[in-house]
């Protein structure tokens, strides 16, 4: 007889958020954001519940990757729980970045953040993440693609995890 493992123990929360830059990264008007990248990323790396984040080749951030457009930066990470991601996003130095976002990024006219559950150990690709964002934009929140305002538990999403294995 095997014991049941809670879904939360076998799943992690992936997140993608994108932002359209108002100016190139080397523009002095973006400098305050660029100066916060290393400290905020270091804070993420050591945050409780942090699992993984996307970085570019030879860098410690993903600002050189432009899979969603030339002036669109991406942030893709994996966390042990939605609470861990929420705490990092809204209760850490990351909040300072969010406060300045209107100085650096265009206002969003459609969904720019998507969350979804992945099997523990799965590292989502950028393509997978962009597909989830497209799904959220096209169909609204579901167990496959949701936001902090419309969250689903790992148990609710369990039926959708098979599509991310491999």
ABEGO torsion letter per residue (X at the ends): XBBBBBAAAABBBBBBBBBBBABBAABAAAAAAAAAAAAAAAAAAABBGBABBBBBBGBABAAABBAAEAABBBBBBBBABAAAAAAAAAABAAAAAAAAAAAABBBBABBABBBBBBBBGBBBBAAAAAAAAAAAAAAEBBAABBBAABBBBAAAAAAAAAAABX
